[in-house]
Amino acid sequence: MRQPISFSIVVLSAMITIGCSSSRHAFNPKQQFTVADLRSDYQLFRHILEESHPSLYWFTPKDSMDLYFDQGFARLNDSMDEVQFRNILSQVTSRIHCGHTTVKFSKRYSHYLDTLRQPVFPLSLKVWPDSMAVVANLNRKDLVLRRGTVITAINGRSTRQITDTLFSFLAGDGHILNGKYQTLSNRGTFGNIYRNVFGLSDHFTVNYIDTDRQEKQAVVPIFEPPPDTSRSRQAPSATRPRKPEKEEPRTVVLRGSRNVQIDTTLHSAYMTVNTFSRGQSLKSFFRRTFRVLKKNNIRHLVVDVRGNGGGDASNSTLLTRYLADKKFKLADSLYAVRRSSHYGKHIEMQPLYWLLTQFVTRKKSDGYYHLGYFERHYFKPKKRFHFDGDVYILIGGNSFSATTLFVKVLQGQPNVKVIGEETGGGAYGNTAWMIPDVTLPRTRLRFRLPKFRLVMDSSLVREGRGVMPDIMVPPSAESIRRGIDPKVDTVRKMILQKNGMVKQ
C-alpha cells in the first residue's frame, strides 16, 4: 500500500508544481485589456466611489468631480495594460484629495513586481518645493552625482515640471503638498512613479549644480540589478522551493517600529514611534517606557513620529494620554454615508463591515451613520507614569492619519513644542477608520475605499492643511551632503538651553 500512496503524492506534487509554474509563467504584465473591459471596470470604480465614499466632494465640488470622472472615461478609447489603466484611475482619485483613497495593482501584478529584477532609475532623491537633491546613487562609480548634489532637470524637464506631473498621480489629504513631496522622497518611490509615468530609457540627461554653483549636465546610465545566480548554484535535484531565510528576531523587528534611547546626562529621552499599527506591542512598550522615564527623572522627551503613517487610533490615543494635561476628544464628528452597498461583492469583507456598523453607528437627522462614542467620549490623561516634563514632537510629510490625531491634540499645550515640517495628514480630520479594498472584476486592479469621515476641527476644513509645526525646520542640500538631521539638531540645542549648557 505504501508504493501507490507514495506514487500518488509524487504525481500530485508534480501536478501542483507544473500548475504553479504554468500559472506563474502564464502571467503577462503587458496584457492588454479591451476597451469594453476597461470601461466596465471604470464605471464600477466611479459608481462605488459616488455611492460610498464619505468625502468625495469634501474638497472638490460635485460638478468638478463629475468632469474629472468624464475626462478619465474619455481616455479609454484604446486597449491598455495595468500600468496605463492604473495611471488614469490614480489621476482621478488624486482629485478627491483623500490620502487614504489609493489605487493598487492587481495581486498578481504586485507579486510579479515583488519577484522582478528590472532596470531602475538610479537616483534616490529628497524632493521639496523647487528643489531636488541626491540622497543615494545606485551607480556607485559615479563621482559626480553624489549625496547632496542639487538636481535642476531630468531629460529636459525642470524639477517643477516633474513634481507637478507626478503630483497628479499621488493621493494626498486636502491641499497638503508636503505629504506628496515626502512621498516622492521615500526610498524607491520617485523611481517607481517616474517609470510608470515617463517610462525609462538606457540613459538619463541630468542637470545639476556643481561645487562652483554652476549648472552642468551629466548623462547617467540606468541601473541594471546584478543577475540572481542563486538558482544556477543549486544542485540539479533541488527543484523544491528553498526554505525561507530565517526571520529576524521579533525584538529586532519591534525595535525598528518603536524604540527609546535615554541620556541621563541631559535628563532626556528620544522615543521613535514609526507606526501605531496593531501587533507592535505598543501598549506594553509605552507602559515600560514611561515607567523608566519616571524612575530616571527624565525632564525632556523627544517623540519622533516623522516616519509614522498612522494605524490604530487606540494606540495613538494611549500615547496621547501619557502626555496630555487635560481630557480630550478625538472627533467632533465621525460618520459613514451608508452601511450597505449595491456593489458589496466587489468590496473586501463588506458583510463584516455592514455588521459592525449595525452595532456601532446610529443614523442621525443629517442622514449619516454616526459613530457616536468617539463624538461624545472624552479621554482622560493617564495618572500612573504620566509625563509632565518638556515634550518635543518631530513631524513631517510622512506623519499621517492617526499620527495627526496625536499631534493635533497635544499642540498648544504649554510644555509641548512641535518641530519639523507640515504633516501629510490633515489637521482638520481625515477619511479613514474602516478602509476595505475594492477589486475591479475585469482588470483585477484594486482601490482603497474609506468608509468614515472624521472631523477633528471643522474650522480648518476650508484651509485643508496639515498640522503646522511651531518651529519650522526645512530640509537643505547642505544637511543632506553632511549627513546631519537638522530637526534633531534643533531639538538638541533646545534641550541644552533648557539645561543651561549653552547660551540662548
ABEGO torsion letter per residue (X at the ends): XAAAAAAAAAAAAAAAAAAAAAAAAABBAABBBBAAAAAAAAAAAAAAAAAABAAAAAABBAAAAAAAAAAAAAABABBBBAAAAAAAAAAAAAAAGBAABBBBBBAAAAAAAAABBBBBBABBBBBBBGBBBBABBABAABAABBBGBBBABBGGBBAAAAAAAAAAABBBBEABAAAAAAAAABBGAAAAAAAAAAEBBABBBBBBBBAAGBBBBBBBBBBBBBBBAAAAABBAABABBBBBBBBBBAAAAAAAABBBBBBAAAGBBBBBBABABBGAGAAAAAAAAAAAAAAAGBABBBBBAAABAEEBAAAAAAAAAAABABBBBABABBBBABABBAAAAABBGAAAAAAAAAAABBBBAAGBBBBAAAAABBBBBBABGBBABBBBBBBBAABBEAAAAAAAAABGBAABBBBEBBBABBAAEBBBGBBBBBBBAAAGBBBBBBABBBBABAAAAAAGBBBBBABBBBBBAAAAAAGBBAAAAAAAAAAAAAAGABBX
